[in-house]
Amino acid sequence: MQTDKVAARFDLSGKVILVTGGSRGLGLQMCRAFAQAGADLVISSRKQDACDRAAANIAADSGRQCLPVACHVADWEACDALVEATYAHFGRVDVLVNNAGVSPLYESLSTVSRELFDKVIGVNLAGPFRLAALVGERMAAGEGGSIINISTIASLAPSPTEAPYAAAKAGLNNLTESLARALGPKVRCNCILPGPFLTDIADAWGDEVKEALAGMVPLGRAGQPGEIIGTALYLASDASSYTNGAMIKVDGGMVSGL
């Protein structure tokens, strides 16, 4: 039946997906969806106990293999170790999701220390580059694959309070297009640009922030965490076989254009 053929395009059975920042927020939502679609997972974040909990819960719910590996992606040696642990366990990576990110608060531009600036660049840009280089080259030499970078709409329309973060993510957008050219034709590289989502981070938002967002977003609200799933499944699966170097906004229409 035609519906079966459509569903098969989104089937991830037999795939191995590595997700950084996968123990919470949007990363955790994507991991759950990938497992439900049939994929085995490597779930990574900075804290091993958080990785362990996420992996155990998803494995119990889905029956898929879930390997928890702690990694601070700003540390290139840690990135190397993450990739080696993944290939030692599964022997392959079909999809890499560079989701780990950090956006520290600061009082003013002049109070941004070099340490903070380097940390933001390291986690949001340097780490994804290293992982994409290591995994992408193996993909290109093998059966191919998909790399999904998680950016932000702030990379297109930065606010005055997140300058280092927005700049790093703008670099990630550029990196996505570069990788799409460097690793093709066997590897696709695309980017998701989320807007405001009601993850655990949003618990710190006051009512005034949420009300302001309602006025800024054409859909009148922030996103629910599960609303990232459709785009992630699309880019991870064969459904996106001719999508490469794309920047896909998932922001309720908050930012126009690219």
C-alpha positions in Angstrom: 0.0 0.0 0.0 1.1 3.6 -0.6 0.8 4.4 3.1 3.3 1.6 3.9 5.8 3.1 1.4 5.5 6.5 2.9 6.0 5.1 6.5 9.0 3.2 5.3 10.7 6.4 4.3 10.7 7.5 8.0 11.7 4.0 9.3 15.0 4.1 11.2 15.2 0.4 11.9 18.9 -0.8 11.9 20.2 2.7 12.1 22.7 3.9 14.8 22.2 7.5 15.9 24.6 9.5 18.1 23.0 12.5 19.9 25.0 15.0 21.9 23.1 16.9 24.6 20.7 13.9 24.5 19.9 13.5 28.2 17.5 16.5 28.5 15.4 19.0 26.6 15.0 18.8 22.9 17.9 16.3 22.7 16.0 13.8 24.9 12.8 14.3 22.9 14.7 13.5 19.7 16.3 10.4 21.3 12.9 9.1 22.3 11.5 9.6 18.8 14.5 8.0 17.1 14.2 4.9 19.3 10.5 4.6 18.7 11.3 4.7 15.0 13.6 1.8 15.3 17.1 3.3 15.8 19.7 2.3 18.3 21.2 5.2 20.2 24.4 6.7 21.7 23.2 9.2 24.2 25.8 11.8 25.3 25.9 14.8 27.6 28.4 16.1 30.1 27.2 14.0 33.1 27.4 10.3 33.0 24.5 9.8 35.5 22.2 11.8 33.3 23.2 9.8 30.2 22.7 6.6 32.2 19.1 7.6 33.2 18.1 8.7 29.8 19.5 5.5 28.1 17.9 3.2 30.7 14.5 4.9 30.3 14.5 4.9 26.5 15.7 1.3 26.3 13.0 0.2 28.6 10.3 2.0 26.6 11.5 1.1 23.1 13.5 -2.1 23.4 16.3 -0.5 21.5 20.0 -0.5 22.4 21.0 2.8 24.1 24.7 3.4 24.9 25.3 6.2 27.4 28.6 8.0 27.0 29.5 11.2 28.9 31.3 13.8 26.8 32.1 17.5 27.1 32.1 18.4 23.4 34.3 21.5 23.8 37.1 19.0 24.7 38.3 17.5 21.4 40.0 14.6 23.1 36.6 13.8 24.7 35.0 14.0 21.3 37.6 11.6 19.9 36.8 9.2 22.8 33.1 9.5 22.2 33.5 8.5 18.6 35.8 5.6 19.4 33.4 4.3 22.0 30.5 4.5 19.6 32.3 2.6 16.8 33.7 0.1 19.3 30.2 -0.7 20.4 28.1 -0.4 17.3 30.7 -0.4 14.5 28.9 2.4 12.7 27.1 5.7 12.9 24.3 6.5 10.5 23.1 9.8 11.9 25.0 12.3 14.0 23.0 15.0 15.8 25.1 17.9 17.1 22.6 19.1 19.7 24.7 20.0 22.7 24.7 23.8 23.4 25.3 26.4 26.0 24.3 30.0 26.4 25.5 31.5 29.7 24.0 34.6 31.1 26.2 37.7 31.5 25.7 41.2 32.9 27.1 43.2 30.0 29.2 42.7 26.9 32.4 43.9 28.7 31.9 41.4 31.5 32.1 38.5 29.1 35.3 36.8 30.0 37.6 35.0 27.6 36.8 31.8 29.4 33.1 32.2 28.9 33.5 33.2 25.3 35.8 30.2 24.6 33.4 27.9 26.3 30.5 29.1 24.2 32.4 28.7 21.0 33.8 25.4 22.1 30.5 23.7 22.9 28.4 25.3 20.1 30.8 25.3 17.2 34.2 23.7 17.8 32.8 20.5 19.2 30.3 20.0 16.4 33.1 20.6 13.9 35.3 17.9 15.4 32.5 15.3 15.7 31.3 16.0 12.2 34.8 15.7 10.8 35.4 12.4 12.6 32.1 10.8 12.0 31.4 12.4 8.6 34.6 11.2 7.0 33.8 7.6 8.2 30.3 7.9 6.8 31.7 9.2 3.5 34.1 6.3 3.3 31.4 3.8 4.2 27.6 3.7 3.5 26.9 7.3 3.9 24.7 9.0 6.5 23.1 12.2 7.8 24.5 14.9 10.1 22.0 17.2 11.8 23.2 20.3 13.5 21.0 22.1 16.0 21.3 25.8 15.7 18.9 28.5 16.8 16.8 31.4 15.3 19.1 33.7 17.3 21.7 32.9 14.7 19.5 34.8 12.2 18.0 37.4 14.6 20.3 37.7 17.6 19.1 39.5 20.8 21.5 41.9 22.6 21.7 39.4 25.5 23.2 36.3 23.7 26.0 37.7 21.5 28.6 34.9 21.9 25.9 32.2 21.6 24.3 33.7 18.5 27.6 34.2 16.9 28.7 30.6 17.5 25.4 29.3 16.1 25.7 31.5 13.1 29.1 29.8 12.6 27.3 26.4 12.9 24.9 27.5 10.1 27.9 28.2 7.9 29.6 25.0 8.9 26.5 23.1 7.9 26.7 24.3 4.3 30.4 23.7 4.2 30.0 20.1 5.4 27.2 19.5 3.0 29.6 20.3 0.1 32.7 18.6 1.7 31.0 15.3 2.6 28.6 14.8 -0.3 27.4 12.9 -2.2 27.2 10.1 0.4 26.6 12.3 3.5 23.9 14.9 3.9 24.3 17.7 6.4 21.4 19.9 7.5 20.5 22.3 10.3 17.5 22.8 12.5 16.9 26.3 13.9 14.6 26.1 16.9 12.8 29.0 18.3 11.6 29.2 21.9 10.6 25.8 23.3 9.1 25.0 26.7 11.9 22.7 27.8 13.2 22.5 31.4 15.2 25.7 30.6 11.9 27.6 30.2 11.1 26.9 33.9 13.2 29.9 34.7 11.2 32.2 32.4 8.8 34.5 34.2 5.2 35.0 33.0 6.2 38.3 31.4 8.7 36.5 29.1 6.0 33.9 28.1 3.5 36.7 27.4 6.1 38.6 25.3 6.8 35.4 23.3 3.1 35.0 22.7 3.1 38.4 21.0 6.2 37.7 19.0 5.4 34.3 17.6 2.8 34.2 14.9 1.4 31.0 16.3 0.9 32.8 19.6 3.0 30.5 21.8 6.3 28.8 22.5 6.8 25.3 21.2 6.2 22.1 23.1 9.3 19.9 23.2 7.7 17.2 21.2 7.2 19.5 18.3 10.8 19.2 17.3 10.3 15.5 16.5 8.9 15.8 13.0 11.8 17.8 11.6 14.4 15.6 13.3 12.8 12.4 12.0 12.6 13.8 8.5 16.3 14.8 8.4 17.5 11.5 10.0 15.5 9.3 7.7 15.4 8.5 4.0 12.5 10.9 3.6 15.1 13.7 3.3 17.3 11.9 0.8 17.5 15.0 -1.5 17.8 17.6 1.3 21.3 18.8 1.9 22.7 22.0 3.3 19.3 23.1 4.4 18.4 25.5 7.3 15.0 24.6 8.6 13.3 27.0 11.1 11.1 25.4 13.7 10.0 28.6 15.5 6.3 29.1 14.9 7.1 31.7 12.2 9.0 34.0 14.6 11.8 34.9 12.2 11.1 35.5 8.5 13.6 34.6 5.9 17.1 33.0 6.2 
